Amino acid sequence: MKNTSPQVDAYIAAAPEYARPILKKLRQLFHNACSDIKETMKWRFPHFEYKGIVGSMAAFKHYVSLGFWKGSLMRDPHGLFKGVGSTVVSGLKLSSIDELPSDKTMLAYIRAAVALNEDGVKLPAPKRNAKKEVVIPEYFLAALKKNKKAQATFDAFSYSHKKDYVEWITEAKQEATRARRLATALEWLAEGKPRNWKYMNC
């Protein structure tokens, strides 16, 4: 592979053990799909560029995410875009290398993403007046009101950081788990930390 980055080497080496083979495989696929693709680190995780950002990968505690920068403009014939995504970045969440689609499928998706950049296709401009709001459960709001530092941090957070906390708490299947997560969230928020702060210095 050419145009590799020592920073990406270091990122993969520091990733959780389960994630390393997945990251290495995704990296190889990007390079196989486009021999001129380049690696770079943005927002603390690896990105792949060819005439603009093509895609990215990131390792978390329990899964690796693969994202395509212009995923909203790509066809999804195999229904892969259901694990990761916004209106722009779409992709996969992978807990094991066995969950990866076939090389043929992955190469087709990556080449489609490369072709969008090759053709100069632009993402539509975001709507200026479209402000995203997070639906916050009443019990979370009540807990925040009792902790001024946590409340101040949460109020200042971006939509995505707020959403991370709300989803983490509300996805708990048991009441005890939800209570523990809520207590931890208040502690981290009081310290000014986003939900995934542990993985931001990889």
PyRosetta script that sets phi, psi and omega in degrees:
from pyrosetta import init, pose_from_sequence

init()
pose = pose_from_sequence("MKNTSPQVDAYIAAAPEYARPILKKLRQLFHNACSDIKETMKWRFPHFEYKGIVGSMAAFKHYVSLGFWKGSLMRDPHGLFKGVGSTVVSGLKLSSIDELPSDKTMLAYIRAAVALNEDGVKLPAPKRNAKKEVVIPEYFLAALKKNKKAQATFDAFSYSHKKDYVEWITEAKQEATRARRLATALEWLAEGKPRNWKYMNC")
pose.set_psi(1, 137.8)
pose.set_omega(1, 174.7)
pose.set_phi(2, -108.4)
pose.set_psi(2, 169.5)
pose.set_omega(2, 179.6)
pose.set_phi(3, 59.5)
pose.set_psi(3, 34.9)
pose.set_omega(3, 175.7)
pose.set_phi(4, -86.7)
pose.set_psi(4, 163.0)
pose.set_omega(4, -176.8)
pose.set_phi(5, -120.1)
pose.set_psi(5, 131.9)
pose.set_omega(5, 174.7)
pose.set_phi(6, -59.9)
pose.set_psi(6, -28.4)
pose.set_omega(6, 178.6)
pose.set_phi(7, -67.2)
pose.set_psi(7, -35.8)
pose.set_omega(7, 177.0)
pose.set_phi(8, -71.4)
pose.set_psi(8, -37.7)
pose.set_omega(8, 174.0)
pose.set_phi(9, -55.1)
pose.set_psi(9, -46.9)
pose.set_omega(9, -177.9)
pose.set_phi(10, -66.6)
pose.set_psi(10, -38.0)
pose.set_omega(10, 179.6)
pose.set_phi(11, -62.0)
pose.set_psi(11, -46.3)
pose.set_omega(11, -179.4)
pose.set_phi(12, -64.3)
pose.set_psi(12, -41.9)
pose.set_omega(12, -179.4)
pose.set_phi(13, -63.3)
pose.set_psi(13, -31.5)
pose.set_omega(13, -177.8)
pose.set_phi(14, -89.2)
pose.set_psi(14, -6.6)
pose.set_omega(14, -177.5)
pose.set_phi(15, -73.0)
pose.set_psi(15, 160.5)
pose.set_omega(15, 175.3)
pose.set_phi(16, -55.3)
pose.set_psi(16, 150.7)
pose.set_omega(16, -174.5)
pose.set_phi(17, -55.7)
pose.set_psi(17, -43.1)
pose.set_omega(17, -177.9)
pose.set_phi(18, -62.0)
pose.set_psi(18, -28.8)
pose.set_omega(18, -172.3)
pose.set_phi(19, -82.2)
pose.set_psi(19, -25.1)
pose.set_omega(19, -172.2)
pose.set_phi(20, -58.6)
pose.set_psi(20, -48.8)
pose.set_omega(20, 179.5)
pose.set_phi(21, -63.3)
pose.set_psi(21, -32.1)
pose.set_omega(21, 178.3)
pose.set_phi(22, -67.1)
pose.set_psi(22, -47.1)
pose.set_omega(22, 179.9)
pose.set_phi(23, -61.7)
pose.set_psi(23, -42.2)
pose.set_omega(23, 180.0)
pose.set_phi(24, -63.9)
pose.set_psi(24, -40.4)
pose.set_omega(24, 180.0)
pose.set_phi(25, -67.0)
pose.set_psi(25, -45.0)
pose.set_omega(25, 178.9)
pose.set_phi(26, -61.8)
pose.set_psi(26, -42.1)
pose.set_omega(26, 178.5)
pose.set_phi(27, -58.5)
pose.set_psi(27, -46.6)
pose.set_omega(27, 179.8)
pose.set_phi(28, -61.7)
pose.set_psi(28, -41.0)
pose.set_omega(28, -179.1)
pose.set_phi(29, -63.5)
pose.set_psi(29, -42.2)
pose.set_omega(29, 178.3)
pose.set_phi(30, -60.7)
pose.set_psi(30, -43.2)
pose.set_omega(30, -179.5)
pose.set_phi(31, -71.0)
pose.set_psi(31, -35.1)
pose.set_omega(31, 177.7)
pose.set_phi(32, -68.5)
pose.set_psi(32, -33.2)
pose.set_omega(32, -179.0)
pose.set_phi(33, -73.2)
pose.set_psi(33, -31.3)
pose.set_omega(33, -177.6)
pose.set_phi(34, -147.3)
pose.set_psi(34, 108.1)
pose.set_omega(34, -174.8)
pose.set_phi(35, -66.4)
pose.set_psi(35, -19.1)
pose.set_omega(35, -179.0)
pose.set_phi(36, -98.9)
pose.set_psi(36, 9.4)
pose.set_omega(36, -179.2)
pose.set_phi(37, -68.8)
pose.set_psi(37, 147.6)
pose.set_omega(37, -179.3)
pose.set_phi(38, -121.7)
pose.set_psi(38, 149.2)
pose.set_omega(38, 178.5)
pose.set_phi(39, -99.3)
pose.set_psi(39, 144.8)
pose.set_omega(39, 175.4)
pose.set_phi(40, -154.4)
pose.set_psi(40, 158.8)
pose.set_omega(40, 175.9)
pose.set_phi(41, -103.4)
pose.set_psi(41, 123.3)
pose.set_omega(41, 175.2)
pose.set_phi(42, -133.0)
pose.set_psi(42, 137.9)
pose.set_omega(42, 179.4)
pose.set_phi(43, 53.8)
pose.set_psi(43, 32.0)
pose.set_omega(43, 173.2)
pose.set_phi(44, 74.6)
pose.set_psi(44, 12.7)
pose.set_omega(44, 174.8)
pose.set_phi(45, -142.7)
pose.set_psi(45, 160.1)
pose.set_omega(45, -171.4)
pose.set_phi(46, -69.3)
pose.set_psi(46, 137.3)
pose.set_omega(46, 173.9)
pose.set_phi(47, -125.2)
pose.set_psi(47, 156.5)
pose.set_omega(47, 178.5)
pose.set_phi(48, -121.0)
pose.set_psi(48, 128.1)
pose.set_omega(48, -172.9)
pose.set_phi(49, -124.2)
pose.set_psi(49, 140.3)
pose.set_omega(49, 169.0)
pose.set_phi(50, -152.8)
pose.set_psi(50, 105.8)
pose.set_omega(50, -175.4)
pose.set_phi(51, 56.1)
pose.set_psi(51, 39.3)
pose.set_omega(51, -176.0)
pose.set_phi(52, 121.5)
pose.set_psi(52, 174.5)
pose.set_omega(52, -179.4)
pose.set_phi(53, -71.3)
pose.set_psi(53, 130.7)
pose.set_omega(53, 176.2)
pose.set_phi(54, -96.3)
pose.set_psi(54, -51.0)
pose.set_omega(54, -178.3)
pose.set_phi(55, -165.3)
pose.set_psi(55, -175.7)
pose.set_omega(55, -177.8)
pose.set_phi(56, -153.7)
pose.set_psi(56, 165.6)
pose.set_omega(56, 174.6)
pose.set_phi(57, -142.8)
pose.set_psi(57, 148.5)
pose.set_omega(57, -179.3)
pose.set_phi(58, -149.8)
pose.set_psi(58, 140.9)
pose.set_omega(58, 180.0)
pose.set_phi(59, -102.9)
pose.set_psi(59, 130.7)
pose.set_omega(59, 175.0)
pose.set_phi(60, -118.6)
pose.set_psi(60, -173.7)
pose.set_omega(60, -174.0)
pose.set_phi(61, -62.8)
pose.set_psi(61, -40.4)
pose.set_omega(61, -173.8)
pose.set_phi(62, -120.0)
pose.set_psi(62, -4.3)
pose.set_omega(62, 179.9)
pose.set_phi(63, -156.3)
pose.set_psi(63, 160.4)
pose.set_omega(63, 172.8)
pose.set_phi(64, -108.6)
pose.set_psi(64, 133.5)
pose.set_omega(64, 177.2)
pose.set_phi(65, -102.9)
pose.set_psi(65, 139.9)
pose.set_omega(65, 172.8)
pose.set_phi(66, -117.9)
pose.set_psi(66, 126.1)
pose.set_omega(66, -179.5)
pose.set_phi(67, -127.1)
pose.set_psi(67, 142.9)
pose.set_omega(67, 173.0)
pose.set_phi(68, -106.2)
pose.set_psi(68, 125.9)
pose.set_omega(68, -171.6)
pose.set_phi(69, -59.3)
pose.set_psi(69, -38.5)
pose.set_omega(69, 179.6)
pose.set_phi(70, -110.7)
pose.set_psi(70, 38.0)
pose.set_omega(70, -177.1)
pose.set_phi(71, -57.7)
pose.set_psi(71, -30.0)
pose.set_omega(71, -179.4)
pose.set_phi(72, -67.4)
pose.set_psi(72, -17.5)
pose.set_omega(72, -179.8)
pose.set_phi(73, -99.9)
pose.set_psi(73, -3.2)
pose.set_omega(73, -176.5)
pose.set_phi(74, -94.1)
pose.set_psi(74, 148.6)
pose.set_omega(74, 170.4)
pose.set_phi(75, -73.7)
pose.set_psi(75, 149.2)
pose.set_omega(75, -178.5)
pose.set_phi(76, -129.1)
pose.set_psi(76, 67.2)
pose.set_omega(76, -173.9)
pose.set_phi(77, -63.8)
pose.set_psi(77, -22.6)
pose.set_omega(77, -178.4)
pose.set_phi(78, -102.5)
pose.set_psi(78, 5.6)
pose.set_omega(78, 177.6)
pose.set_phi(79, 63.1)
pose.set_psi(79, 40.5)
pose.set_omega(79, -178.0)
pose.set_phi(80, -82.2)
pose.set_psi(80, -27.0)
pose.set_omega(80, -170.8)
pose.set_phi(81, -82.2)
pose.set_psi(81, 69.6)
pose.set_omega(81, 178.1)
pose.set_phi(82, -135.5)
pose.set_psi(82, -7.1)
pose.set_omega(82, -179.2)
pose.set_phi(83, -97.0)
pose.set_psi(83, -33.4)
pose.set_omega(83, -176.6)
pose.set_phi(84, -131.5)
pose.set_psi(84, 139.6)
pose.set_omega(84, 172.1)
pose.set_phi(85, 159.4)
pose.set_psi(85, 154.7)
pose.set_omega(85, 168.3)
pose.set_phi(86, -130.8)
pose.set_psi(86, -158.9)
pose.set_omega(86, 176.7)
pose.set_phi(87, -72.7)
pose.set_psi(87, -14.1)
pose.set_omega(87, -178.2)
pose.set_phi(88, -108.4)
pose.set_psi(88, -63.6)
pose.set_omega(88, -174.7)
pose.set_phi(89, -87.6)
pose.set_psi(89, 122.1)
pose.set_omega(89, 177.6)
pose.set_phi(90, -127.2)
pose.set_psi(90, 152.5)
pose.set_omega(90, -179.7)
pose.set_phi(91, 177.0)
pose.set_psi(91, -140.0)
pose.set_omega(91, -171.9)
pose.set_phi(92, -132.0)
pose.set_psi(92, 155.1)
pose.set_omega(92, 166.9)
pose.set_phi(93, -115.1)
pose.set_psi(93, 128.2)
pose.set_omega(93, -174.2)
pose.set_phi(94, -128.5)
pose.set_psi(94, 125.8)
pose.set_omega(94, 177.3)
pose.set_phi(95, -101.0)
pose.set_psi(95, -13.7)
pose.set_omega(95, -179.9)
pose.set_phi(96, -149.9)
pose.set_psi(96, 150.3)
pose.set_omega(96, 178.9)
pose.set_phi(97, -63.9)
pose.set_psi(97, -23.2)
pose.set_omega(97, 179.1)
pose.set_phi(98, -68.8)
pose.set_psi(98, -16.5)
pose.set_omega(98, -179.9)
pose.set_phi(99, -83.1)
pose.set_psi(99, -9.5)
pose.set_omega(99, 178.5)
pose.set_phi(100, -67.4)
pose.set_psi(100, 136.8)
pose.set_omega(100, 172.0)
pose.set_phi(101, -62.7)
pose.set_psi(101, 174.6)
pose.set_omega(101, -179.2)
pose.set_phi(102, -62.4)
pose.set_psi(102, 156.8)
pose.set_omega(102, 177.6)
pose.set_phi(103, -56.9)
pose.set_psi(103, -40.5)
pose.set_omega(103, -179.2)
pose.set_phi(104, -59.1)
pose.set_psi(104, -44.6)
pose.set_omega(104, -179.7)
pose.set_phi(105, -66.3)
pose.set_psi(105, -46.8)
pose.set_omega(105, -178.1)
pose.set_phi(106, -63.8)
pose.set_psi(106, -41.2)
pose.set_omega(106, 179.3)
pose.set_phi(107, -64.0)
pose.set_psi(107, -37.2)
pose.set_omega(107, 178.8)
pose.set_phi(108, -64.1)
pose.set_psi(108, -42.1)
pose.set_omega(108, 179.4)
pose.set_phi(109, -66.1)
pose.set_psi(109, -45.9)
pose.set_omega(109, -178.5)
pose.set_phi(110, -64.4)
pose.set_psi(110, -41.5)
pose.set_omega(110, 178.8)
pose.set_phi(111, -64.9)
pose.set_psi(111, -33.8)
pose.set_omega(111, 176.3)
pose.set_phi(112, -65.7)
pose.set_psi(112, -39.1)
pose.set_omega(112, 177.8)
pose.set_phi(113, -66.8)
pose.set_psi(113, -39.7)
pose.set_omega(113, 177.1)
pose.set_phi(114, -63.4)
pose.set_psi(114, -41.4)
pose.set_omega(114, -177.6)
pose.set_phi(115, -62.1)
pose.set_psi(115, -34.4)
pose.set_omega(115, 177.4)
pose.set_phi(116, -60.7)
pose.set_psi(116, -41.4)
pose.set_omega(116, 177.7)
pose.set_phi(117, -72.1)
pose.set_psi(117, -39.1)
pose.set_omega(117, 178.6)
pose.set_phi(118, -59.5)
pose.set_psi(118, -37.6)
pose.set_omega(118, -177.9)
pose.set_phi(119, -87.5)
pose.set_psi(119, 0.0)
pose.set_omega(119, 178.0)
pose.set_phi(120, 71.3)
pose.set_psi(120, 23.9)
pose.set_omega(120, -179.6)
pose.set_phi(121, -70.6)
pose.set_psi(121, 130.9)
pose.set_omega(121, -178.2)
pose.set_phi(122, -104.6)
pose.set_psi(122, 149.6)
pose.set_omega(122, 172.7)
pose.set_phi(123, -73.9)
pose.set_psi(123, 145.5)
pose.set_omega(123, 177.5)
pose.set_phi(124, -63.8)
pose.set_psi(124, 145.4)
pose.set_omega(124, 179.4)
pose.set_phi(125, -65.7)
pose.set_psi(125, 138.1)
pose.set_omega(125, 179.2)
pose.set_phi(126, -65.8)
pose.set_psi(126, 149.0)
pose.set_omega(126, 177.4)
pose.set_phi(127, -73.5)
pose.set_psi(127, 124.0)
pose.set_omega(127, -174.4)
pose.set_phi(128, -64.3)
pose.set_psi(128, -34.1)
pose.set_omega(128, -174.3)
pose.set_phi(129, -93.1)
pose.set_psi(129, 0.2)
pose.set_omega(129, -178.5)
pose.set_phi(130, -85.8)
pose.set_psi(130, 94.1)
pose.set_omega(130, -179.8)
pose.set_phi(131, -94.7)
pose.set_psi(131, 122.7)
pose.set_omega(131, -179.2)
pose.set_phi(132, -79.1)
pose.set_psi(132, 139.3)
pose.set_omega(132, 178.0)
pose.set_phi(133, -125.3)
pose.set_psi(133, 139.9)
pose.set_omega(133, 177.8)
pose.set_phi(134, -94.7)
pose.set_psi(134, 133.4)
pose.set_omega(134, 176.3)
pose.set_phi(135, -83.3)
pose.set_psi(135, 111.8)
pose.set_omega(135, -174.4)
pose.set_phi(136, -103.6)
pose.set_psi(136, 125.3)
pose.set_omega(136, 179.6)
pose.set_phi(137, -59.5)
pose.set_psi(137, 150.6)
pose.set_omega(137, -178.4)
pose.set_phi(138, -59.3)
pose.set_psi(138, -40.4)
pose.set_omega(138, -177.9)
pose.set_phi(139, -65.7)
pose.set_psi(139, -30.5)
pose.set_omega(139, 177.2)
pose.set_phi(140, -72.6)
pose.set_psi(140, -43.0)
pose.set_omega(140, 177.6)
pose.set_phi(141, -60.2)
pose.set_psi(141, -43.0)
pose.set_omega(141, -179.3)
pose.set_phi(142, -63.8)
pose.set_psi(142, -39.8)
pose.set_omega(142, 179.2)
pose.set_phi(143, -67.0)
pose.set_psi(143, -39.4)
pose.set_omega(143, 179.0)
pose.set_phi(144, -63.2)
pose.set_psi(144, -38.1)
pose.set_omega(144, -179.2)
pose.set_phi(145, -62.5)
pose.set_psi(145, -24.7)
pose.set_omega(145, -179.6)
pose.set_phi(146, -86.8)
pose.set_psi(146, -5.1)
pose.set_omega(146, -178.0)
pose.set_phi(147, -132.7)
pose.set_psi(147, 97.2)
pose.set_omega(147, -172.5)
pose.set_phi(148, -62.5)
pose.set_psi(148, -39.1)
pose.set_omega(148, 179.9)
pose.set_phi(149, -65.6)
pose.set_psi(149, -44.4)
pose.set_omega(149, 178.9)
pose.set_phi(150, -63.8)
pose.set_psi(150, -42.2)
pose.set_omega(150, 179.2)
pose.set_phi(151, -60.8)
pose.set_psi(151, -43.9)
pose.set_omega(151, -178.5)
pose.set_phi(152, -63.8)
pose.set_psi(152, -42.2)
pose.set_omega(152, 179.2)
pose.set_phi(153, -64.4)
pose.set_psi(153, -47.9)
pose.set_omega(153, -177.7)
pose.set_phi(154, -61.6)
pose.set_psi(154, -44.0)
pose.set_omega(154, -179.1)
pose.set_phi(155, -62.7)
pose.set_psi(155, -31.4)
pose.set_omega(155, -178.0)
pose.set_phi(156, -84.8)
pose.set_psi(156, -12.6)
pose.set_omega(156, -177.2)
pose.set_phi(157, -70.1)
pose.set_psi(157, 156.6)
pose.set_omega(157, 174.3)
pose.set_phi(158, -71.9)
pose.set_psi(158, 167.9)
pose.set_omega(158, 177.6)
pose.set_phi(159, -54.2)
pose.set_psi(159, -45.5)
pose.set_omega(159, -174.9)
pose.set_phi(160, -66.4)
pose.set_psi(160, -39.1)
pose.set_omega(160, 179.5)
pose.set_phi(161, -67.6)
pose.set_psi(161, -40.5)
pose.set_omega(161, 176.9)
pose.set_phi(162, -62.2)
pose.set_psi(162, -45.1)
pose.set_omega(162, -178.3)
pose.set_phi(163, -61.2)
pose.set_psi(163, -39.2)
pose.set_omega(163, 179.4)
pose.set_phi(164, -57.2)
pose.set_psi(164, -46.7)
pose.set_omega(164, -178.7)
pose.set_phi(165, -67.8)
pose.set_psi(165, -46.6)
pose.set_omega(165, -177.4)
pose.set_phi(166, -61.5)
pose.set_psi(166, -44.0)
pose.set_omega(166, -179.4)
pose.set_phi(167, -65.6)
pose.set_psi(167, -40.3)
pose.set_omega(167, -179.1)
pose.set_phi(168, -60.9)
pose.set_psi(168, -43.3)
pose.set_omega(168, -178.1)
pose.set_phi(169, -73.2)
pose.set_psi(169, -47.2)
pose.set_omega(169, -174.6)
pose.set_phi(170, -72.8)
pose.set_psi(170, -20.6)
pose.set_omega(170, 179.9)
pose.set_phi(171, -80.0)
pose.set_psi(171, -7.9)
pose.set_omega(171, 177.5)
pose.set_phi(172, -62.6)
pose.set_psi(172, 129.8)
pose.set_omega(172, -175.8)
pose.set_phi(173, -83.0)
pose.set_psi(173, -24.6)
pose.set_omega(173, -178.8)
pose.set_phi(174, -115.9)
pose.set_psi(174, 149.3)
pose.set_omega(174, -178.2)
pose.set_phi(175, -59.9)
pose.set_psi(175, -40.4)
pose.set_omega(175, -179.2)
pose.set_phi(176, -64.1)
pose.set_psi(176, -40.7)
pose.set_omega(176, 178.8)
pose.set_phi(177, -64.9)
pose.set_psi(177, -42.7)
pose.set_omega(177, 179.6)
pose.set_phi(178, -61.9)
pose.set_psi(178, -41.0)
pose.set_omega(178, 179.9)
pose.set_phi(179, -64.1)
pose.set_psi(179, -41.5)
pose.set_omega(179, 178.7)
pose.set_phi(180, -64.4)
pose.set_psi(180, -43.8)
pose.set_omega(180, -179.3)
pose.set_phi(181, -65.1)
pose.set_psi(181, -37.6)
pose.set_omega(181, 179.3)
pose.set_phi(182, -64.6)
pose.set_psi(182, -42.9)
pose.set_omega(182, 179.0)
pose.set_phi(183, -63.4)
pose.set_psi(183, -42.3)
pose.set_omega(183, 178.6)
pose.set_phi(184, -65.8)
pose.set_psi(184, -41.2)
pose.set_omega(184, 179.0)
pose.set_phi(185, -59.9)
pose.set_psi(185, -44.0)
pose.set_omega(185, 179.6)
pose.set_phi(186, -63.8)
pose.set_psi(186, -38.8)
pose.set_omega(186, 178.7)
pose.set_phi(187, -63.8)
pose.set_psi(187, -48.4)
pose.set_omega(187, -179.2)
pose.set_phi(188, -66.0)
pose.set_psi(188, -41.2)
pose.set_omega(188, 179.7)
pose.set_phi(189, -63.5)
pose.set_psi(189, -39.7)
pose.set_omega(189, 178.2)
pose.set_phi(190, -62.4)
pose.set_psi(190, -25.6)
pose.set_omega(190, 178.0)
pose.set_phi(191, -92.4)
pose.set_psi(191, 2.9)
pose.set_omega(191, 178.0)
pose.set_phi(192, 78.8)
pose.set_psi(192, 21.6)
pose.set_omega(192, -173.8)
pose.set_phi(193, -98.7)
pose.set_psi(193, 137.9)
pose.set_omega(193, 170.9)
pose.set_phi(194, -74.2)
pose.set_psi(194, 167.1)
pose.set_omega(194, -176.4)
pose.set_phi(195, -55.6)
pose.set_psi(195, -43.6)
pose.set_omega(195, -175.0)
pose.set_phi(196, -101.0)
pose.set_psi(196, 33.6)
pose.set_omega(196, -176.5)
pose.set_phi(197, -59.5)
pose.set_psi(197, -29.8)
pose.set_omega(197, -178.0)
pose.set_phi(198, -63.6)
pose.set_psi(198, -26.4)
pose.set_omega(198, -173.0)
pose.set_phi(199, -104.9)
pose.set_psi(199, 9.9)
pose.set_omega(199, -176.6)
pose.set_phi(200, -90.9)
pose.set_psi(200, -3.1)
pose.set_omega(200, 179.7)
pose.set_phi(201, -117.0)
pose.set_psi(201, 22.2)
pose.set_omega(201, 179.8)
pose.set_phi(202, -66.4)
pose.dump_pdb("model.pdb")
